[in-house]
Structure formats: C-alpha cells, structure tokens
Amino acid sequence: MWNFATAARAGQTLCLMLCLGLPAAAQTPSSPTSPARQVFDRWLAAFDGNDREAYRQFIGKNFSSGAGRPDQDWRVRENTGGFDVKKVTEESPTKITVLMKERNSDMFGQVTLEVEAAEPHRIVRMDMRPMGHPPEFAIEHLSETELIARLRKQMDEKAVQGQFAGAVLVAKDGKPVYERAYGLADRENHIPNTLKTRFRNGSMNKMFTAVATLQLVQAGKLKLDDPVGKYLTDYPNKDVATKVTINQLLTHTGDCFGPEFDQHRLELRTHADYVKLFGNRPPKFEPGSRFEYSNYGFLLLGNIIEKVTGGSYYHYVREHVYEPAGMTSTGSQPEDEKVADRSVGYTKMGTGELHPNTDTLPYRGTSAGGGYTTVGDLLAFANALEAHKLLDAHYTELLTTGKVDMPGPGGGARYAYGFEEMTINGTKCVGHGGGAPGMNGELEMCGDYTVVALANLDPPAATRAVEWVTFRLPQGK
C-alpha cells in the first residue's frame, strides 16, 4: 500500500524500502466539510496516536475488507515519525489528496484517500506514494560552518531519540570536516560505537565489485559486451549464459533473494554455492529491456572475477581495491569468526522490538553485499577513486556515469556500474547505499564533498543522515 523505493536508494541489499507516514491531527486541514476530509482526520488521529491496538481497531472498523494493513502502517509510523501536511491538492465528497512532508527526513509524499459515498463512509482505498522534492518547498543551502553546526545538533537529537546509532563523516576536498560516532556497538556489553567501529554495509559491496570488474576490463581480461557463459562455461541456464552480458549485470538489466535464500542462508558459503541454488532460473525478462535491482547479478560478477583471476573474490578485492585505497578495516569475514570492532546489528523487523539481527545474517558477505567497513575506509575509497588509484580517468568516468534510469520519486536517478548518479537539490552526487535488518550505510560523493554514514540499526537510519547533509551542501559544490 505504501512501501516505496526512493530513487536514490533503490539499490540496497534489501532493495531498501523507505516508508511514508502522516502528521498529527492538529495539523490536518482546518474546518473539514467533505466526508473524505472528515474520515481523513479520524484516520490521522488514530494513526498518529501511541496506541497500536487502538489503531488496529480503527482499521477493522473503518476500512472496507482488505483495504487496511495495520501492522504495515504501524511500521510506517515508527519509521517516519509522521508527516506534516503541506497542502490539500484535491478534494471531493469521496476523495481527498494531500501533499505531506515526512517529519524524520526531507522526503515528501502524497496520500490519496477514497471513501464510500454512503455512511459510514468506510475507506475503500488508501494510496500513498513518494514524490520528488516540490520546488515550492525548496531546502536552503547552508554555509559549511552552519551545515556542520546544524548537523551536530541534528545527529545529537536523533541519537537521543533512538533513531540513529553509528557514525557520520563529512569531508571537504578529501579531508574530514565532521566525524562523530553515536550510540552502542554492543548493547548487551555497553560497548560504544566509535570511528573505528566496523559496521555491516549491505549492498555497498557492489561498489567494490564494480571497481574490480572494471579493473579486469581495463586490463583486457574481460569485455563488457561478453555474455556470462564465456566465463562461466558450465552455467546451468543457457538463456542466461548466452544472452546476459557483463554490462547488464553491472547495470541490473540482466535478470532478489526470496524464500530460497532464507531457507539456505547458512549453507551458502561461496559464490559458486549461489549459482548452484539459483543458476537454473531463466531470465525474468528479456536481458537489457529494463532495470530491476538484482543481487544475484552481482553474485555472478563475483563468480566471474574468481574465474578470470583464478583466485577468490575476497583475495582479489583485498589486494586490488582495499589495499591500494588504504582501507584497513574493510572485509567480509564469516559471521562465525571474531572480527575486532565489528558492531552488533539491531533490528525491529519481525518482532517490532529491538533485537540483534543475528538470525538474518548470511554466512559471510559477498560480491553483492553484506561485508563490513568504517566511515574512514569509505572516505579512503572515495579519495582513491577520485585520485585514479583504482582505475584510470576513462574507466573511473565509465564506472560512475549513469546509464539506466532508475524508478523512484521525482526521477532523475540513473544507475551506473555499482554506483548511482543523481542530482540532489542542485548538486550532482555519485554513490551507493546498503540496507538490511540491523544495518544501513550510505556513501555520496558530491563535488568537493564526501558524505558517509553507517548505522547498526534498520534502514533508513544512515540514509536519512546522508540525505540531510546532501540536501544542504553549500551551493555550487
């Protein structure tokens, strides 16, 4: 009903979904006259209250059969903190459309509510969708001094409210101008997060995989237009082997995990194990015809890297990405191995109460995601890219230039090779995020500025922190 993938964040390990909420009743349109507006007000009061069971009862009484999803709605409310109504854009006796801004972020959304014409005017449809940031509600660009001062206040408040635990870093010309850690890395043992804490990074591994793939292309060991089967000669499905290219894997246009992954989570220990489990599947659509985020596509890239180099994916990225960039705290060691300073992830998914995400973790991170890193290592990675330590100028531009339009609010975001290119409040940014239960990370390179956040909480904890900064970066940077 109202889950959506933001344009800038469609590429997450979890196919990261941000949810919209709504405002307090006191901020609804005044003097309601239409039945639709009256029902909207009553729904809003129930939604914005603190009583989950009362809301469930409201849904049962006021929604027509199948129209309400109380559990999903309540997660929306917890994620967003509600919405401030900005204006009513359409109103009739049985229908109302409202433009809203999320309280916990700068995101906007639109809700349309339709009710039965006859009393008691039960809700027959509730549609909520994200929107691009409306020009009439533009966010002011700040000076660097003011940006840092307000960011400090913003993050202090989020930490106190339990909406953020992790680390945030903002750099100008490759050097930090703000870096700070918040909350606990291990709640049971009261270990605080620090700038050295290693956070699981979800799909951010895709950036490293894309760099590794382009390195092999630059060296003449791979060709972007070659099909999968040229390198994985025994690939089970012949349509995938002959039709899906390296280029399509890199841009999510060739072919997410589902029940099969959940059932075999701890059995999947190597990249080849994933091919054994999923390799017989045919393409979901004609390769190259559309964008659809695919973790499996990046797992195939991991297999191809191993086939071409004759070694493990992990060894290759350590030697050719992490070490040249000076990334000393990044890796994908198995979860059953002790890794110094690796945080515990905490999630509300499943139970609604905060608990360790242990039962959701894979055996180890892969070429598609699930490794760990620090905010300092991600800055080192960004600096190494911009200094052409990982790829020459031509292939760095090829890596980070958008190629395929991504679905999402407002449009304008394009997927490159393991990176997303977008314009945020007038500033061009390139980066990638990652998210899954108990983990969330974002890296954005925006002109002279690099913005990084990592969290050991559910998405969109880190995403919101980075968005808050990128929307307000000094003009022209």
KOLNU-209068 format. One record per residue (C-alpha): y, x, z. Coordinates in steps of 0.1 Angstrom, whole numbers, plus 5000, padded with zeros to 4 digits. Example, Ala and Ser with C-alpha at 12.3 -4.5 7.8 and 13.67 -1.06 7.14 Angstrom:
REM KOLNU-209068
+------+------+------+
|   py |   px |   pz |
+------+------+------+
| 4955 | 5123 | 5078 |
| 4989 | 5137 | 5071 |
+------+------+------+
REM end
This chain:
REM KOLNU-209068
+------+------+------+
|   py |   px |   pz |
+------+------+------+
| 5000 | 5000 | 5000 |
| 5025 | 5027 | 5007 |
| 5009 | 5061 | 5006 |
| 5026 | 5084 | 4981 |
| 5026 | 5120 | 4970 |
| 5061 | 5134 | 4968 |
| 5069 | 5151 | 4936 |
| 5075 | 5184 | 4953 |
| 5043 | 5182 | 4973 |
| 5017 | 5167 | 4950 |
| 4998 | 5200 | 4950 |
| 4983 | 5201 | 4985 |
| 4948 | 5208 | 4996 |
| 4946 | 5173 | 5009 |
| 4966 | 5161 | 4979 |
| 4992 | 5159 | 5005 |
| 5005 | 5123 | 5011 |
| 5037 | 5116 | 5028 |
| 5042 | 5080 | 5042 |
| 5073 | 5058 | 5044 |
| 5084 | 5038 | 5074 |
| 5111 | 5014 | 5083 |
| 5142 | 5010 | 5106 |
| 5148 | 4993 | 5138 |
| 5156 | 4956 | 5137 |
| 5191 | 4962 | 5148 |
| 5198 | 4980 | 5115 |
| 5185 | 4952 | 5092 |
| 5209 | 4933 | 5071 |
| 5231 | 4910 | 5092 |
| 5232 | 4872 | 5091 |
| 5198 | 4867 | 5074 |
| 5197 | 4835 | 5053 |
| 5167 | 4836 | 5030 |
| 5132 | 4831 | 5042 |
| 5123 | 4865 | 5028 |
| 5150 | 4882 | 5048 |
| 5140 | 4864 | 5080 |
| 5104 | 4874 | 5076 |
| 5115 | 4910 | 5068 |
| 5135 | 4911 | 5101 |
| 5105 | 4898 | 5121 |
| 5081 | 4922 | 5104 |
| 5106 | 4951 | 5110 |
| 5109 | 4943 | 5147 |
| 5071 | 4943 | 5151 |
| 5067 | 4975 | 5130 |
| 5094 | 4994 | 5149 |
| 5081 | 4984 | 5183 |
| 5060 | 5006 | 5205 |
| 5030 | 4982 | 5208 |
| 5003 | 4989 | 5183 |
| 4982 | 4959 | 5193 |
| 5013 | 4936 | 5190 |
| 5018 | 4949 | 5155 |
| 4982 | 4943 | 5147 |
| 4985 | 4907 | 5159 |
| 5017 | 4902 | 5139 |
| 4998 | 4914 | 5107 |
| 4970 | 4890 | 5114 |
| 4993 | 4860 | 5119 |
| 5020 | 4867 | 5092 |
| 5002 | 4883 | 5063 |
| 4981 | 4864 | 5038 |
| 4945 | 4875 | 5035 |
| 4941 | 4911 | 5025 |
| 4978 | 4919 | 5024 |
| 4982 | 4938 | 5056 |
| 4969 | 4971 | 5067 |
| 4978 | 4975 | 5104 |
| 4961 | 5009 | 5110 |
| 4976 | 5025 | 5079 |
| 5010 | 5010 | 5087 |
| 5009 | 5025 | 5122 |
| 5003 | 5059 | 5109 |
| 5033 | 5054 | 5086 |
| 5054 | 5047 | 5116 |
| 5042 | 5077 | 5135 |
| 5048 | 5100 | 5106 |
| 5083 | 5089 | 5097 |
| 5099 | 5076 | 5129 |
| 5111 | 5046 | 5110 |
| 5137 | 5041 | 5083 |
| 5174 | 5034 | 5082 |
| 5183 | 5006 | 5059 |
| 5209 | 5017 | 5034 |
| 5213 | 4986 | 5013 |
| 5196 | 4954 | 5000 |
| 5192 | 4958 | 4963 |
| 5176 | 4924 | 4955 |
| 5173 | 4891 | 4975 |
| 5160 | 4856 | 4967 |
| 5144 | 4830 | 4989 |
| 5109 | 4845 | 4984 |
| 5116 | 4882 | 4977 |
| 5137 | 4910 | 4991 |
| 5140 | 4946 | 4981 |
| 5156 | 4972 | 5004 |
| 5166 | 5008 | 5000 |
| 5158 | 5029 | 5030 |
| 5161 | 5065 | 5043 |
| 5133 | 5080 | 5065 |
| 5146 | 5089 | 5099 |
| 5125 | 5121 | 5102 |
| 5134 | 5135 | 5069 |
| 5158 | 5133 | 5039 |
| 5134 | 5112 | 5019 |
| 5143 | 5078 | 5005 |
| 5121 | 5048 | 4997 |
| 5122 | 5013 | 4986 |
| 5103 | 4983 | 5001 |
| 5098 | 4950 | 4983 |
| 5085 | 4921 | 5004 |
| 5074 | 4888 | 4989 |
| 5066 | 4857 | 5009 |
| 5051 | 4823 | 5002 |
| 5076 | 4796 | 4992 |
| 5063 | 4771 | 5018 |
| 5064 | 4776 | 5055 |
| 5053 | 4795 | 5074 |
| 5063 | 4819 | 5046 |
| 5035 | 4844 | 5051 |
| 5038 | 4877 | 5034 |
| 5018 | 4879 | 5002 |
| 5029 | 4913 | 4990 |
| 5045 | 4944 | 5006 |
| 5052 | 4972 | 4982 |
| 5067 | 5005 | 4993 |
| 5074 | 5034 | 4970 |
| 5092 | 5067 | 4972 |
| 5124 | 5073 | 4953 |
| 5144 | 5103 | 4942 |
| 5174 | 5110 | 4964 |
| 5201 | 5085 | 4953 |
| 5233 | 5102 | 4941 |
| 5254 | 5078 | 4963 |
| 5237 | 5093 | 4994 |
| 5241 | 5130 | 4984 |
| 5234 | 5156 | 5011 |
| 5262 | 5180 | 5018 |
| 5256 | 5217 | 5011 |
| 5263 | 5239 | 5041 |
| 5275 | 5275 | 5045 |
| 5249 | 5299 | 5056 |
| 5264 | 5301 | 5091 |
| 5264 | 5263 | 5095 |
| 5230 | 5260 | 5080 |
| 5214 | 5283 | 5105 |
| 5232 | 5268 | 5134 |
| 5221 | 5233 | 5125 |
| 5186 | 5244 | 5116 |
| 5182 | 5259 | 5151 |
| 5193 | 5226 | 5167 |
| 5171 | 5206 | 5143 |
| 5139 | 5225 | 5150 |
| 5145 | 5226 | 5187 |
| 5147 | 5188 | 5187 |
| 5116 | 5185 | 5165 |
| 5096 | 5208 | 5188 |
| 5106 | 5189 | 5219 |
| 5097 | 5156 | 5203 |
| 5063 | 5170 | 5193 |
| 5070 | 5167 | 5156 |
| 5067 | 5205 | 5150 |
| 5046 | 5234 | 5162 |
| 5045 | 5265 | 5142 |
| 5070 | 5290 | 5127 |
| 5100 | 5288 | 5104 |
| 5117 | 5316 | 5084 |
| 5147 | 5316 | 5061 |
| 5156 | 5348 | 5042 |
| 5186 | 5358 | 5021 |
| 5181 | 5385 | 4994 |
| 5146 | 5391 | 5009 |
| 5158 | 5397 | 5045 |
| 5153 | 5371 | 5073 |
| 5185 | 5354 | 5085 |
| 5165 | 5329 | 5107 |
| 5130 | 5332 | 5121 |
| 5115 | 5315 | 5151 |
| 5083 | 5301 | 5164 |
| 5077 | 5269 | 5183 |
| 5050 | 5251 | 5203 |
| 5015 | 5262 | 5212 |
| 4989 | 5280 | 5191 |
| 4962 | 5271 | 5216 |
| 4969 | 5241 | 5238 |
| 4939 | 5244 | 5260 |
| 4947 | 5280 | 5269 |
| 4985 | 5276 | 5267 |
| 4990 | 5303 | 5241 |
| 5024 | 5300 | 5224 |
| 5030 | 5303 | 5187 |
| 5048 | 5335 | 5177 |
| 5060 | 5350 | 5144 |
| 5027 | 5369 | 5143 |
| 5006 | 5337 | 5146 |
| 4983 | 5332 | 5117 |
| 4983 | 5296 | 5105 |
| 4959 | 5280 | 5081 |
| 4978 | 5274 | 5049 |
| 4958 | 5248 | 5030 |
| 4965 | 5249 | 4992 |
| 4989 | 5278 | 4995 |
| 4959 | 5300 | 4985 |
| 4964 | 5286 | 4950 |
| 4994 | 5309 | 4946 |
| 4973 | 5339 | 4953 |
| 4946 | 5327 | 4929 |
| 4971 | 5321 | 4902 |
| 4986 | 5356 | 4906 |
| 4951 | 5371 | 4905 |
| 4942 | 5352 | 4873 |
| 4974 | 5362 | 4856 |
| 4968 | 5399 | 4866 |
| 4935 | 5397 | 4847 |
| 4952 | 5381 | 4817 |
| 4979 | 5408 | 4818 |
| 4951 | 5434 | 4819 |
| 4934 | 5418 | 4788 |
| 4903 | 5408 | 4808 |
| 4910 | 5370 | 4805 |
| 4927 | 5348 | 4779 |
| 4945 | 5316 | 4789 |
| 4930 | 5296 | 4760 |
| 4894 | 5307 | 4766 |
| 4870 | 5280 | 4778 |
| 4853 | 5281 | 4812 |
| 4819 | 5287 | 4795 |
| 4830 | 5320 | 4780 |
| 4829 | 5335 | 4815 |
| 4806 | 5311 | 4834 |
| 4779 | 5312 | 4807 |
| 4754 | 5291 | 4827 |
| 4779 | 5264 | 4837 |
| 4759 | 5232 | 4841 |
| 4781 | 5207 | 4823 |
| 4786 | 5216 | 4786 |
| 4817 | 5195 | 4781 |
| 4835 | 5213 | 4809 |
| 4821 | 5247 | 4797 |
| 4833 | 5242 | 4761 |
| 4865 | 5221 | 4765 |
| 4882 | 5231 | 4797 |
| 4904 | 5262 | 4794 |
| 4918 | 5287 | 4819 |
| 4952 | 5273 | 4812 |
| 4941 | 5238 | 4820 |
| 4925 | 5249 | 4853 |
| 4958 | 5266 | 4863 |
| 4979 | 5235 | 4855 |
| 4955 | 5208 | 4869 |
| 4950 | 5193 | 4834 |
| 4913 | 5201 | 4830 |
| 4894 | 5179 | 4855 |
| 4894 | 5163 | 4947 |
| 4868 | 5167 | 4971 |
| 4852 | 5135 | 4982 |
| 4821 | 5124 | 5002 |
| 4800 | 5152 | 4987 |
| 4823 | 5178 | 5002 |
| 4824 | 5161 | 5036 |
| 4786 | 5159 | 5037 |
| 4780 | 5196 | 5027 |
| 4812 | 5211 | 5043 |
| 4794 | 5239 | 5062 |
| 4768 | 5246 | 5036 |
| 4795 | 5256 | 5010 |
| 4798 | 5293 | 5018 |
| 4805 | 5309 | 4984 |
| 4825 | 5299 | 4953 |
| 4791 | 5296 | 4935 |
| 4780 | 5270 | 4961 |
| 4807 | 5247 | 4949 |
| 4796 | 5249 | 4913 |
| 4760 | 5241 | 4924 |
| 4773 | 5210 | 4941 |
| 4799 | 5198 | 4916 |
| 4790 | 5215 | 4884 |
| 4770 | 5187 | 4868 |
| 4800 | 5164 | 4868 |
| 4816 | 5157 | 4834 |
| 4854 | 5159 | 4829 |
| 4871 | 5129 | 4844 |
| 4894 | 5127 | 4814 |
| 4900 | 5144 | 4781 |
| 4909 | 5180 | 4791 |
| 4947 | 5187 | 4786 |
| 4956 | 5150 | 4783 |
| 4972 | 5146 | 4818 |
| 4980 | 5161 | 4851 |
| 4956 | 5154 | 4880 |
| 4955 | 5177 | 4910 |
| 4922 | 5194 | 4912 |
| 4910 | 5217 | 4940 |
| 4877 | 5221 | 4920 |
| 4897 | 5236 | 4891 |
| 4910 | 5264 | 4913 |
| 4875 | 5269 | 4927 |
| 4863 | 5275 | 4892 |
| 4891 | 5301 | 4888 |
| 4877 | 5318 | 4919 |
| 4842 | 5319 | 4902 |
| 4858 | 5333 | 4870 |
| 4876 | 5360 | 4889 |
| 4844 | 5370 | 4905 |
| 4825 | 5370 | 4872 |
| 4852 | 5391 | 4854 |
| 4857 | 5417 | 4882 |
| 4821 | 5419 | 4893 |
| 4830 | 5415 | 4930 |
| 4841 | 5389 | 4954 |
| 4872 | 5368 | 4951 |
| 4882 | 5378 | 4986 |
| 4879 | 5415 | 4979 |
| 4900 | 5412 | 4947 |
| 4929 | 5393 | 4962 |
| 4930 | 5416 | 4992 |
| 4931 | 5447 | 4970 |
| 4953 | 5434 | 4942 |
| 4976 | 5408 | 4959 |
| 4978 | 5412 | 4997 |
| 4978 | 5450 | 4999 |
| 5004 | 5456 | 4971 |
| 5026 | 5429 | 4987 |
| 5023 | 5443 | 5022 |
| 5006 | 5412 | 5035 |
| 4987 | 5425 | 5065 |
| 4979 | 5392 | 5083 |
| 4966 | 5370 | 5054 |
| 4929 | 5363 | 5047 |
| 4901 | 5338 | 5045 |
| 4875 | 5350 | 5070 |
| 4849 | 5324 | 5080 |
| 4858 | 5300 | 5108 |
| 4829 | 5312 | 5129 |
| 4844 | 5347 | 5130 |
| 4871 | 5356 | 5156 |
| 4904 | 5363 | 5139 |
| 4932 | 5377 | 5161 |
| 4962 | 5354 | 5165 |
| 4947 | 5326 | 5144 |
| 4960 | 5293 | 5158 |
| 4941 | 5262 | 5166 |
| 4950 | 5232 | 5143 |
| 4957 | 5199 | 5159 |
| 4954 | 5165 | 5142 |
| 4958 | 5128 | 5149 |
| 4937 | 5119 | 5119 |
| 4906 | 5099 | 5127 |
| 4913 | 5090 | 5163 |
| 4951 | 5086 | 5164 |
| 4952 | 5110 | 5193 |
| 4960 | 5147 | 5190 |
| 4928 | 5168 | 5190 |
| 4915 | 5201 | 5174 |
| 4907 | 5199 | 5137 |
| 4875 | 5219 | 5141 |
| 4852 | 5192 | 5126 |
| 4872 | 5191 | 5094 |
| 4873 | 5228 | 5085 |
| 4853 | 5243 | 5057 |
| 4831 | 5273 | 5063 |
| 4859 | 5295 | 5051 |
| 4889 | 5293 | 5029 |
| 4885 | 5295 | 4991 |
| 4905 | 5302 | 4959 |
| 4916 | 5265 | 4962 |
| 4929 | 5268 | 4998 |
| 4921 | 5270 | 5034 |
| 4929 | 5306 | 5043 |
| 4955 | 5317 | 5069 |
| 4987 | 5336 | 5068 |
| 5020 | 5342 | 5086 |
| 5056 | 5334 | 5077 |
| 5063 | 5371 | 5074 |
| 5035 | 5376 | 5050 |
| 5047 | 5348 | 5028 |
| 5081 | 5363 | 5026 |
| 5065 | 5396 | 5017 |
| 5046 | 5378 | 4990 |
| 5078 | 5362 | 4976 |
| 5096 | 5396 | 4977 |
| 5067 | 5413 | 4959 |
| 5067 | 5386 | 4931 |
| 5104 | 5389 | 4926 |
| 5102 | 5427 | 4925 |
| 5074 | 5425 | 4900 |
| 5050 | 5444 | 4922 |
| 5022 | 5419 | 4914 |
| 5029 | 5410 | 4878 |
| 5053 | 5424 | 4852 |
| 5085 | 5404 | 4844 |
| 5069 | 5385 | 4815 |
| 5039 | 5373 | 4834 |
| 5059 | 5366 | 4866 |
| 5080 | 5342 | 4845 |
| 5049 | 5327 | 4829 |
| 5034 | 5322 | 4864 |
| 5064 | 5303 | 4878 |
| 5078 | 5284 | 4849 |
| 5069 | 5247 | 4850 |
| 5046 | 5235 | 4822 |
| 5033 | 5200 | 4831 |
| 5052 | 5171 | 4845 |
| 5041 | 5160 | 4880 |
| 5040 | 5124 | 4892 |
| 5063 | 5116 | 4921 |
| 5095 | 5101 | 4932 |
| 5126 | 5109 | 4912 |
| 5106 | 5130 | 4886 |
| 5118 | 5164 | 4876 |
| 5090 | 5185 | 4892 |
| 5068 | 5205 | 4869 |
| 5036 | 5223 | 4877 |
| 5034 | 5260 | 4866 |
| 5004 | 5282 | 4873 |
| 4997 | 5277 | 4910 |
| 5034 | 5271 | 4916 |
| 5056 | 5240 | 4914 |
| 5091 | 5243 | 4898 |
| 5117 | 5217 | 4908 |
| 5154 | 5212 | 4914 |
| 5163 | 5202 | 4950 |
| 5198 | 5189 | 4954 |
| 5210 | 5210 | 4925 |
| 5191 | 5242 | 4934 |
| 5162 | 5254 | 4913 |
| 5132 | 5262 | 4936 |
| 5097 | 5275 | 4929 |
| 5069 | 5275 | 4954 |
| 5038 | 5256 | 4967 |
| 5026 | 5239 | 4998 |
| 4994 | 5231 | 5015 |
| 4982 | 5205 | 5040 |
| 4950 | 5191 | 5056 |
| 4943 | 5177 | 5091 |
| 4959 | 5200 | 5116 |
| 4976 | 5224 | 5090 |
| 5007 | 5223 | 5069 |
| 5026 | 5250 | 5051 |
| 5054 | 5254 | 5025 |
| 5070 | 5283 | 5006 |
| 5101 | 5278 | 4984 |
| 5120 | 5305 | 4965 |
| 5154 | 5291 | 4958 |
| 5178 | 5315 | 4941 |
| 5188 | 5341 | 4967 |
| 5170 | 5322 | 4995 |
| 5133 | 5321 | 5005 |
| 5123 | 5293 | 5029 |
| 5089 | 5293 | 5047 |
| 5073 | 5271 | 5073 |
| 5038 | 5270 | 5087 |
| 5025 | 5244 | 5112 |
| 4993 | 5238 | 5132 |
| 4999 | 5201 | 5131 |
| 4993 | 5174 | 5104 |
| 5014 | 5172 | 5073 |
| 5043 | 5168 | 5068 |
| 5054 | 5189 | 5098 |
| 5062 | 5221 | 5078 |
| 5071 | 5203 | 5047 |
| 5099 | 5184 | 5064 |
| 5113 | 5217 | 5079 |
| 5114 | 5233 | 5045 |
| 5129 | 5202 | 5028 |
| 5156 | 5200 | 5054 |
| 5167 | 5236 | 5046 |
| 5164 | 5234 | 5008 |
| 5185 | 5203 | 5006 |
| 5213 | 5220 | 5024 |
| 5213 | 5255 | 5009 |
| 5247 | 5270 | 5001 |
| 5260 | 5257 | 4967 |
| 5250 | 5277 | 4937 |
| 5223 | 5297 | 4954 |
+------+------+------+
REM end
